Amino acid sequence: MFETPRKRVLLAKPRGYCAGVDRAVQTVEEALKLYGAPIYVRKEIVHNKHVVSTLQAKGAIFVEENFEVPEGATVIFSAHGVAPEVHDQARERNLKAIDATCPLVTKVHHEARRFAAEDYDILLIGHEGHEEVIGTSGEAPSHIQLVDGPDGVDKVTVRDPEKVVWLSQTTLSVDETMETVARLKEKLPLLQSPPSDDICYATQNRQQVMKQIAPDCDVVLVVGSRNSSNSVRMVEVAVQAGARQGYLVDFAHEIDPAWLADATTVGLSSGASVPEELVTQVLARLAELGFADVEEVLTVQERLTFSLPQELKRDMKAASA
């Protein structure tokens, strides 16, 4: 007698919030409690629709630039980091600025400043227009040129092939970045690497578990927003690693049952700016569609946490004294 194949979900772990996103969201929540609404946030604090709308409902006002913030008000800079001129603008408008830049992005900023001070040409691997790339480039605009993937290598020109180093956006695909680096080294054999790997631990961990489960999956779902670089990359990684299909969804209701019509195994993960409640809702929807058997696949335990920005911690301490 023919047996119906067991429908299952392979649930990736680690998934969802990384330490930098957790810190950034908590920064806005604590600032609202401490100073009261409204609190202004320059750009999306993290690239996730649900997180942004939830914080808006609590009294956060998201703006594109500092000039939209009333003079003297509180502004929080997003996890993606900002160029030095943004800090200067905040001072000019007498804004109380709280910098929620992820410490791993801050590390790349430090590297950019140090190599620029030593007069290196810096090749920044990243996606044009991404907030993190704009912020890093602003640290040393005369020394940094963007390399947007392997195809961007041909356009690279440097002053001294013996004084050139690569840095990268933290949320890229590990494989694509290393492919770009390999192409750069063909062109510039003396290209130096950053003192430590720039691609963030969380991005690497989420891609690694995706590579592990993808070959067994008919369909992979990644919960995340379209402007989230690391979420978009995870779908690409899944398909490259062997998943038949990959889809990015913000919410459970976006899942098209037709995607799963012939599937027996669905892989599920979420980007580094996605709260777990959205994954829980997707699991509930998958159960409705017959995928109630959930097997969590763990590759590494994440224990890293970051403390809140100094400016906020100082005020919180004073308020509780």
LOTORLUM-925760 format. One record per residue (C-alpha): x negated, y negated, z negated; residue number from 1. Coordinates in Angstrom, 1 decimal. Each point is the difference from the previous one (the first is absolute). Layout:
<atom X="X" Y="Y" Z="Z" resi="NUM"/>
...
***
This chain:
<atom X="0.0" Y="0.0" Z="0.0" resi="1"/>
<atom X="-1.3" Y="-3.5" Z="0.9" resi="2"/>
<atom X="-1.1" Y="-2.0" Z="-3.0" resi="3"/>
<atom X="0.5" Y="-3.8" Z="0.1" resi="4"/>
<atom X="-3.4" Y="-1.7" Z="-0.5" resi="5"/>
<atom X="-0.4" Y="-1.6" Z="-3.4" resi="6"/>
<atom X="0.2" Y="-3.8" Z="0.3" resi="7"/>
<atom X="-2.6" Y="-1.7" Z="-2.2" resi="8"/>
<atom X="-1.6" Y="-3.3" Z="-0.8" resi="9"/>
<atom X="-3.8" Y="-0.3" Z="-0.5" resi="10"/>
<atom X="-0.3" Y="-3.0" Z="-2.3" resi="11"/>
<atom X="-3.4" Y="-1.7" Z="0.2" resi="12"/>
<atom X="-1.8" Y="-1.1" Z="-3.2" resi="13"/>
<atom X="-1.6" Y="-2.5" Z="-0.4" resi="14"/>
<atom X="2.6" Y="-2.2" Z="1.6" resi="15"/>
<atom X="1.5" Y="-3.4" Z="-0.6" resi="16"/>
<atom X="-1.3" Y="-2.8" Z="-2.2" resi="17"/>
<atom X="-3.8" Y="-0.5" Z="-0.3" resi="18"/>
<atom X="-1.6" Y="-1.8" Z="-2.9" resi="19"/>
<atom X="-0.3" Y="-3.3" Z="2.0" resi="20"/>
<atom X="3.7" Y="0.0" Z="1.0" resi="21"/>
<atom X="1.1" Y="0.9" Z="-3.5" resi="22"/>
<atom X="-2.1" Y="-2.9" Z="-1.4" resi="23"/>
<atom X="1.4" Y="-2.5" Z="2.5" resi="24"/>
<atom X="3.7" Y="0.9" Z="-0.5" resi="25"/>
<atom X="-0.6" Y="0.0" Z="-3.8" resi="26"/>
<atom X="-1.6" Y="-3.4" Z="0.3" resi="27"/>
<atom X="3.1" Y="-1.5" Z="1.6" resi="28"/>
<atom X="2.3" Y="1.7" Z="-2.6" resi="29"/>
<atom X="-2.1" Y="-1.2" Z="-3.0" resi="30"/>
<atom X="-0.3" Y="-3.5" Z="1.4" resi="31"/>
<atom X="3.8" Y="-0.2" Z="0.4" resi="32"/>
<atom X="0.4" Y="1.1" Z="-3.7" resi="33"/>
<atom X="-2.6" Y="-2.4" Z="-1.2" resi="34"/>
<atom X="0.6" Y="-3.2" Z="2.0" resi="35"/>
<atom X="3.6" Y="0.6" Z="1.1" resi="36"/>
<atom X="1.4" Y="-0.2" Z="3.5" resi="37"/>
<atom X="-0.7" Y="-1.2" Z="2.5" resi="38"/>
<atom X="-3.5" Y="1.4" Z="0.6" resi="39"/>
<atom X="-1.4" Y="-0.6" Z="3.5" resi="40"/>
<atom X="-1.9" Y="2.8" Z="1.8" resi="41"/>
<atom X="-2.1" Y="-0.8" Z="3.1" resi="42"/>
<atom X="0.8" Y="2.7" Z="2.7" resi="43"/>
<atom X="1.6" Y="3.3" Z="-1.0" resi="44"/>
<atom X="-1.6" Y="1.1" Z="-3.3" resi="45"/>
<atom X="-0.3" Y="3.5" Z="1.6" resi="46"/>
<atom X="1.3" Y="1.2" Z="3.4" resi="47"/>
<atom X="3.2" Y="1.6" Z="-1.0" resi="48"/>
<atom X="3.6" Y="-1.2" Z="0.6" resi="49"/>
<atom X="1.5" Y="1.5" Z="-3.1" resi="50"/>
<atom X="-2.7" Y="-1.4" Z="-2.4" resi="51"/>
<atom X="0.3" Y="-3.5" Z="1.5" resi="52"/>
<atom X="3.8" Y="-0.1" Z="-0.2" resi="53"/>
<atom X="0.0" Y="1.4" Z="-3.6" resi="54"/>
<atom X="-2.4" Y="-2.7" Z="-1.1" resi="55"/>
<atom X="2.0" Y="-2.7" Z="1.9" resi="56"/>
<atom X="3.1" Y="1.1" Z="-2.0" resi="57"/>
<atom X="-2.0" Y="-0.6" Z="-3.2" resi="58"/>
<atom X="-1.0" Y="-3.5" Z="1.0" resi="59"/>
<atom X="-3.1" Y="0.2" Z="2.2" resi="60"/>
<atom X="0.0" Y="-2.3" Z="3.0" resi="61"/>
<atom X="-2.2" Y="1.2" Z="2.9" resi="62"/>
<atom X="-1.7" Y="-2.6" Z="2.1" resi="63"/>
<atom X="-2.4" Y="0.1" Z="3.0" resi="64"/>
<atom X="-2.3" Y="-2.9" Z="-1.1" resi="65"/>
<atom X="-0.9" Y="-2.0" Z="-3.1" resi="66"/>
<atom X="1.6" Y="-3.2" Z="1.3" resi="67"/>
<atom X="3.4" Y="1.6" Z="-0.4" resi="68"/>
<atom X="-0.6" Y="0.2" Z="-3.8" resi="69"/>
<atom X="1.0" Y="-3.0" Z="-2.1" resi="70"/>
<atom X="-2.9" Y="-1.9" Z="-1.4" resi="71"/>
<atom X="-1.0" Y="1.3" Z="-3.5" resi="72"/>
<atom X="1.9" Y="3.3" Z="0.4" resi="73"/>
<atom X="-1.3" Y="3.5" Z="-0.5" resi="74"/>
<atom X="-1.1" Y="2.0" Z="3.1" resi="75"/>
<atom X="-1.2" Y="3.6" Z="0.2" resi="76"/>
<atom X="-2.3" Y="1.1" Z="2.8" resi="77"/>
<atom X="0.8" Y="3.4" Z="1.5" resi="78"/>
<atom X="-1.9" Y="3.3" Z="-0.4" resi="79"/>
<atom X="-1.5" Y="-0.4" Z="3.5" resi="80"/>
<atom X="-2.2" Y="-2.9" Z="-1.0" resi="81"/>
<atom X="-0.4" Y="-3.6" Z="1.2" resi="82"/>
<atom X="-2.8" Y="-2.1" Z="1.5" resi="83"/>
<atom X="-1.8" Y="-2.6" Z="-2.2" resi="84"/>
<atom X="1.9" Y="-2.8" Z="1.8" resi="85"/>
<atom X="3.3" Y="1.3" Z="-1.5" resi="86"/>
<atom X="-1.4" Y="-0.4" Z="-3.5" resi="87"/>
<atom X="-1.1" Y="-3.6" Z="1.0" resi="88"/>
<atom X="3.5" Y="-0.8" Z="1.2" resi="89"/>
<atom X="1.4" Y="1.2" Z="-3.3" resi="90"/>
<atom X="-2.3" Y="-2.3" Z="-2.0" resi="91"/>
<atom X="0.9" Y="-2.9" Z="2.2" resi="92"/>
<atom X="3.7" Y="0.5" Z="-0.7" resi="93"/>
<atom X="-0.7" Y="0.5" Z="-3.7" resi="94"/>
<atom X="1.5" Y="3.5" Z="0.2" resi="95"/>
<atom X="-0.5" Y="2.6" Z="-2.8" resi="96"/>
<atom X="-1.4" Y="2.7" Z="2.1" resi="97"/>
<atom X="-0.1" Y="3.7" Z="-1.1" resi="98"/>
<atom X="-2.1" Y="2.2" Z="2.3" resi="99"/>
<atom X="1.5" Y="3.5" Z="0.4" resi="100"/>
<atom X="-2.5" Y="1.1" Z="2.6" resi="101"/>
<atom X="-0.8" Y="3.7" Z="-0.3" resi="102"/>
<atom X="-3.4" Y="0.4" Z="-1.7" resi="103"/>
<atom X="-1.1" Y="2.3" Z="2.9" resi="104"/>
<atom X="0.7" Y="-2.8" Z="2.5" resi="105"/>
<atom X="-1.8" Y="-2.5" Z="-2.3" resi="106"/>
<atom X="-3.0" Y="2.4" Z="0.3" resi="107"/>
<atom X="0.0" Y="-0.4" Z="3.8" resi="108"/>
<atom X="0.2" Y="-3.8" Z="-0.4" resi="109"/>
<atom X="-3.1" Y="0.1" Z="-2.2" resi="110"/>
<atom X="-1.8" Y="2.2" Z="2.5" resi="111"/>
<atom X="0.9" Y="-2.5" Z="2.8" resi="112"/>
<atom X="-1.3" Y="-2.9" Z="-2.0" resi="113"/>
<atom X="-3.2" Y="1.8" Z="-0.9" resi="114"/>
<atom X="-0.9" Y="1.1" Z="3.6" resi="115"/>
<atom X="0.9" Y="-3.4" Z="1.3" resi="116"/>
<atom X="-2.3" Y="-1.6" Z="-2.5" resi="117"/>
<atom X="-2.8" Y="2.3" Z="1.4" resi="118"/>
<atom X="0.9" Y="-1.2" Z="3.5" resi="119"/>
<atom X="1.3" Y="3.3" Z="1.3" resi="120"/>
<atom X="2.5" Y="0.4" Z="2.8" resi="121"/>
<atom X="3.0" Y="1.8" Z="-1.6" resi="122"/>
<atom X="2.2" Y="2.2" Z="2.1" resi="123"/>
<atom X="3.4" Y="0.3" Z="-1.7" resi="124"/>
<atom X="1.9" Y="3.1" Z="1.1" resi="125"/>
<atom X="3.7" Y="-0.8" Z="-0.3" resi="126"/>
<atom X="3.2" Y="-1.0" Z="1.6" resi="127"/>
<atom X="0.3" Y="-3.5" Z="1.4" resi="128"/>
<atom X="2.5" Y="-2.2" Z="-1.9" resi="129"/>
<atom X="0.2" Y="2.3" Z="-3.0" resi="130"/>
<atom X="0.0" Y="-2.1" Z="-3.2" resi="131"/>
<atom X="-2.9" Y="1.9" Z="-1.5" resi="132"/>
<atom X="-2.1" Y="-0.6" Z="3.1" resi="133"/>
<atom X="0.8" Y="-3.7" Z="0.0" resi="134"/>
<atom X="-1.0" Y="-0.3" Z="-3.7" resi="135"/>
<atom X="-3.3" Y="1.8" Z="0.4" resi="136"/>
<atom X="-0.9" Y="-1.9" Z="3.2" resi="137"/>
<atom X="0.6" Y="-3.2" Z="-1.8" resi="138"/>
<atom X="-2.8" Y="0.8" Z="-2.4" resi="139"/>
<atom X="-2.6" Y="-0.5" Z="2.7" resi="140"/>
<atom X="1.6" Y="-0.9" Z="3.3" resi="141"/>
<atom X="-3.2" Y="-0.9" Z="1.8" resi="142"/>
<atom X="-1.5" Y="3.4" Z="-0.8" resi="143"/>
<atom X="2.9" Y="2.3" Z="0.5" resi="144"/>
<atom X="1.5" Y="1.4" Z="3.2" resi="145"/>
<atom X="2.9" Y="2.4" Z="0.1" resi="146"/>
<atom X="-0.3" Y="3.4" Z="1.6" resi="147"/>
<atom X="3.6" Y="1.3" Z="0.6" resi="148"/>
<atom X="-0.6" Y="3.7" Z="0.4" resi="149"/>
<atom X="-2.4" Y="1.9" Z="2.3" resi="150"/>
<atom X="1.1" Y="-1.9" Z="3.1" resi="151"/>
<atom X="-1.1" Y="-3.3" Z="-1.6" resi="152"/>
<atom X="-3.7" Y="1.1" Z="-0.1" resi="153"/>
<atom X="-0.8" Y="-1.1" Z="3.6" resi="154"/>
<atom X="0.8" Y="-3.6" Z="-0.9" resi="155"/>
<atom X="-2.5" Y="-0.1" Z="-2.9" resi="156"/>
<atom X="-3.0" Y="-2.3" Z="0.3" resi="157"/>
<atom X="-2.5" Y="-0.6" Z="-2.8" resi="158"/>
<atom X="-2.9" Y="-2.4" Z="-0.5" resi="159"/>
<atom X="-2.5" Y="2.5" Z="-1.4" resi="160"/>
<atom X="0.7" Y="3.8" Z="0.4" resi="161"/>
<atom X="-2.2" Y="0.5" Z="-3.1" resi="162"/>
<atom X="2.2" Y="-2.1" Z="-2.2" resi="163"/>
<atom X="3.5" Y="1.3" Z="0.5" resi="164"/>
<atom X="2.4" Y="1.8" Z="-2.4" resi="165"/>
<atom X="3.5" Y="1.3" Z="0.2" resi="166"/>
<atom X="2.8" Y="-0.5" Z="-2.5" resi="167"/>
<atom X="3.6" Y="1.2" Z="0.3" resi="168"/>
<atom X="3.6" Y="-0.7" Z="-0.9" resi="169"/>
<atom X="0.8" Y="2.2" Z="-3.0" resi="170"/>
<atom X="3.3" Y="1.6" Z="1.4" resi="171"/>
<atom X="-1.2" Y="1.4" Z="3.3" resi="172"/>
<atom X="-0.1" Y="3.6" Z="1.2" resi="173"/>
<atom X="-3.2" Y="1.5" Z="-1.2" resi="174"/>
<atom X="-0.5" Y="1.9" Z="3.2" resi="175"/>
<atom X="0.6" Y="-3.0" Z="2.3" resi="176"/>
<atom X="-2.4" Y="-2.1" Z="-2.1" resi="177"/>
<atom X="-2.8" Y="2.6" Z="0.2" resi="178"/>
<atom X="0.6" Y="0.3" Z="3.8" resi="179"/>
<atom X="-0.4" Y="-3.7" Z="0.3" resi="180"/>
<atom X="-3.1" Y="0.1" Z="-2.1" resi="181"/>
<atom X="-1.4" Y="2.8" Z="2.2" resi="182"/>
<atom X="0.6" Y="-2.1" Z="3.1" resi="183"/>
<atom X="-1.6" Y="-3.0" Z="-1.6" resi="184"/>
<atom X="-3.1" Y="2.0" Z="-1.0" resi="185"/>
<atom X="-0.4" Y="1.1" Z="3.6" resi="186"/>
<atom X="-0.1" Y="-3.6" Z="1.0" resi="187"/>
<atom X="-1.9" Y="-1.3" Z="-3.1" resi="188"/>
<atom X="-2.2" Y="2.9" Z="-1.4" resi="189"/>
<atom X="-1.2" Y="-2.2" Z="-2.9" resi="190"/>
<atom X="3.5" Y="-0.8" Z="-1.2" resi="191"/>
<atom X="0.2" Y="0.1" Z="-3.7" resi="192"/>
<atom X="2.9" Y="1.4" Z="-2.1" resi="193"/>
<atom X="1.5" Y="-1.7" Z="-3.0" resi="194"/>
<atom X="-1.4" Y="1.0" Z="-3.4" resi="195"/>
<atom X="3.1" Y="2.0" Z="-0.7" resi="196"/>
<atom X="2.9" Y="1.3" Z="2.1" resi="197"/>
<atom X="2.4" Y="-2.9" Z="0.6" resi="198"/>
<atom X="3.1" Y="2.2" Z="0.8" resi="199"/>
<atom X="1.9" Y="0.2" Z="-3.2" resi="200"/>
<atom X="0.2" Y="3.2" Z="-2.0" resi="201"/>
<atom X="3.8" Y="0.0" Z="0.1" resi="202"/>
<atom X="0.1" Y="-0.3" Z="3.8" resi="203"/>
<atom X="-2.5" Y="2.9" Z="0.3" resi="204"/>
<atom X="1.8" Y="2.2" Z="-2.5" resi="205"/>
<atom X="3.4" Y="-0.5" Z="1.7" resi="206"/>
<atom X="-1.5" Y="0.7" Z="3.4" resi="207"/>
<atom X="-1.8" Y="3.1" Z="-1.3" resi="208"/>
<atom X="3.1" Y="1.7" Z="-1.4" resi="209"/>
<atom X="1.8" Y="-0.9" Z="3.2" resi="210"/>
<atom X="-2.6" Y="1.8" Z="2.0" resi="211"/>
<atom X="0.4" Y="3.0" Z="-2.2" resi="212"/>
<atom X="3.8" Y="0.4" Z="0.3" resi="213"/>
<atom X="0.5" Y="-1.3" Z="3.6" resi="214"/>
<atom X="-1.0" Y="3.2" Z="1.9" resi="215"/>
<atom X="2.8" Y="1.8" Z="-1.9" resi="216"/>
<atom X="2.7" Y="-2.6" Z="0.7" resi="217"/>
<atom X="2.5" Y="-0.3" Z="2.8" resi="218"/>
<atom X="0.7" Y="-3.6" Z="-1.0" resi="219"/>
<atom X="-1.8" Y="-2.4" Z="-2.3" resi="220"/>
<atom X="1.8" Y="-2.9" Z="-1.7" resi="221"/>
<atom X="-2.0" Y="-2.9" Z="-1.4" resi="222"/>
<atom X="1.9" Y="-2.4" Z="-2.2" resi="223"/>
<atom X="-1.3" Y="-3.5" Z="0.6" resi="224"/>
<atom X="0.5" Y="-3.3" Z="1.9" resi="225"/>
<atom X="-1.1" Y="-0.7" Z="3.5" resi="226"/>
<atom X="-2.3" Y="-2.8" Z="-1.0" resi="227"/>
<atom X="-1.8" Y="2.3" Z="-2.5" resi="228"/>
<atom X="-3.2" Y="1.0" Z="1.7" resi="229"/>
<atom X="-0.7" Y="3.0" Z="-2.2" resi="230"/>
<atom X="3.5" Y="1.4" Z="0.5" resi="231"/>
<atom X="-0.2" Y="-0.4" Z="3.8" resi="232"/>
<atom X="-3.4" Y="1.7" Z="0.0" resi="233"/>
<atom X="1.4" Y="3.0" Z="-2.0" resi="234"/>
<atom X="2.5" Y="0.8" Z="2.7" resi="235"/>
<atom X="-2.8" Y="-0.1" Z="2.6" resi="236"/>
<atom X="-2.2" Y="2.2" Z="-2.2" resi="237"/>
<atom X="2.8" Y="2.5" Z="-0.4" resi="238"/>
<atom X="0.6" Y="0.4" Z="3.7" resi="239"/>
<atom X="-3.7" Y="0.2" Z="0.8" resi="240"/>
<atom X="-0.4" Y="2.7" Z="-2.7" resi="241"/>
<atom X="2.7" Y="2.2" Z="1.5" resi="242"/>
<atom X="3.5" Y="-1.1" Z="-1.0" resi="243"/>
<atom X="2.4" Y="0.3" Z="3.0" resi="244"/>
<atom X="1.7" Y="-3.3" Z="-0.8" resi="245"/>
<atom X="-0.6" Y="-2.9" Z="-2.4" resi="246"/>
<atom X="2.3" Y="-2.8" Z="-1.1" resi="247"/>
<atom X="-0.2" Y="-3.1" Z="-2.2" resi="248"/>
<atom X="3.0" Y="-0.9" Z="-2.0" resi="249"/>
<atom X="0.7" Y="-2.7" Z="-2.5" resi="250"/>
<atom X="3.0" Y="1.6" Z="-1.5" resi="251"/>
<atom X="1.8" Y="3.4" Z="-0.2" resi="252"/>
<atom X="2.9" Y="-1.1" Z="2.2" resi="253"/>
<atom X="-2.4" Y="-0.6" Z="2.9" resi="254"/>
<atom X="-0.6" Y="3.7" Z="0.4" resi="255"/>
<atom X="1.6" Y="1.3" Z="3.2" resi="256"/>
<atom X="1.3" Y="3.6" Z="-0.5" resi="257"/>
<atom X="-0.9" Y="0.7" Z="3.6" resi="258"/>
<atom X="-3.7" Y="-0.3" Z="-0.9" resi="259"/>
<atom X="0.4" Y="3.0" Z="-2.3" resi="260"/>
<atom X="2.3" Y="2.1" Z="2.3" resi="261"/>
<atom X="-2.6" Y="2.7" Z="0.8" resi="262"/>
<atom X="-2.3" Y="-0.5" Z="-3.0" resi="263"/>
<atom X="-0.6" Y="2.4" Z="-2.8" resi="264"/>
<atom X="-2.8" Y="-1.9" Z="-1.8" resi="265"/>
<atom X="0.0" Y="-3.7" Z="-0.6" resi="266"/>
<atom X="-3.0" Y="-1.8" Z="-1.4" resi="267"/>
<atom X="0.6" Y="-3.0" Z="-2.2" resi="268"/>
<atom X="-2.2" Y="-2.8" Z="-1.3" resi="269"/>
<atom X="0.1" Y="-3.7" Z="-0.6" resi="270"/>
<atom X="-2.3" Y="-3.0" Z="0.6" resi="271"/>
<atom X="-2.1" Y="-1.6" Z="-2.8" resi="272"/>
<atom X="2.6" Y="-2.8" Z="-0.4" resi="273"/>
<atom X="3.0" Y="2.2" Z="-0.4" resi="274"/>
<atom X="1.8" Y="0.6" Z="-3.4" resi="275"/>
<atom X="0.8" Y="3.6" Z="-0.9" resi="276"/>
<atom X="3.8" Y="-0.7" Z="-0.2" resi="277"/>
<atom X="0.0" Y="-0.3" Z="3.9" resi="278"/>
<atom X="-1.6" Y="3.5" Z="0.3" resi="279"/>
<atom X="2.5" Y="1.4" Z="-2.5" resi="280"/>
<atom X="2.9" Y="-1.4" Z="2.2" resi="281"/>
<atom X="-1.6" Y="1.6" Z="3.1" resi="282"/>
<atom X="-0.3" Y="3.4" Z="-1.8" resi="283"/>
<atom X="3.7" Y="-0.3" Z="-0.9" resi="284"/>
<atom X="0.9" Y="-0.7" Z="3.6" resi="285"/>
<atom X="-2.1" Y="2.9" Z="1.2" resi="286"/>
<atom X="1.7" Y="2.3" Z="-2.5" resi="287"/>
<atom X="3.4" Y="-1.1" Z="1.5" resi="288"/>
<atom X="-1.4" Y="1.0" Z="3.4" resi="289"/>
<atom X="-1.0" Y="3.5" Z="-1.2" resi="290"/>
<atom X="-3.5" Y="-0.7" Z="-1.1" resi="291"/>
<atom X="0.4" Y="0.6" Z="-3.8" resi="292"/>
<atom X="-3.1" Y="2.2" Z="-0.5" resi="293"/>
<atom X="-2.8" Y="-2.4" Z="-1.0" resi="294"/>
<atom X="-3.6" Y="1.0" Z="-0.4" resi="295"/>
<atom X="-2.5" Y="-2.7" Z="-1.2" resi="296"/>
<atom X="-3.5" Y="0.2" Z="1.5" resi="297"/>
<atom X="-2.6" Y="-1.6" Z="-2.2" resi="298"/>
<atom X="-3.5" Y="-0.7" Z="1.3" resi="299"/>
<atom X="-1.4" Y="-2.4" Z="-2.7" resi="300"/>
<atom X="1.1" Y="-1.6" Z="-3.2" resi="301"/>
<atom X="-0.1" Y="-3.9" Z="0.0" resi="302"/>
<atom X="-0.8" Y="-1.6" Z="-3.3" resi="303"/>
<atom X="-1.3" Y="-3.4" Z="1.0" resi="304"/>
<atom X="1.7" Y="-3.1" Z="-1.4" resi="305"/>
<atom X="-0.8" Y="-3.7" Z="0.3" resi="306"/>
<atom X="0.6" Y="-2.6" Z="-2.7" resi="307"/>
<atom X="2.2" Y="-3.0" Z="0.7" resi="308"/>
<atom X="-1.6" Y="-3.2" Z="1.4" resi="309"/>
<atom X="-1.9" Y="-2.0" Z="-2.6" resi="310"/>
<atom X="2.1" Y="-3.1" Z="0.4" resi="311"/>
<atom X="3.2" Y="1.9" Z="-0.9" resi="312"/>
<atom X="-1.6" Y="2.1" Z="-2.8" resi="313"/>
<atom X="-1.3" Y="-3.2" Z="-1.6" resi="314"/>
<atom X="3.5" Y="-1.6" Z="0.0" resi="315"/>
<atom X="1.7" Y="3.2" Z="-1.2" resi="316"/>
<atom X="-2.4" Y="0.1" Z="-2.9" resi="317"/>
<atom X="0.6" Y="-3.6" Z="-0.9" resi="318"/>
<atom X="3.8" Y="0.5" Z="0.1" resi="319"/>
<atom X="-0.2" Y="2.9" Z="-2.3" resi="320"/>
<atom X="-2.3" Y="-1.7" Z="-2.5" resi="321"/>
***
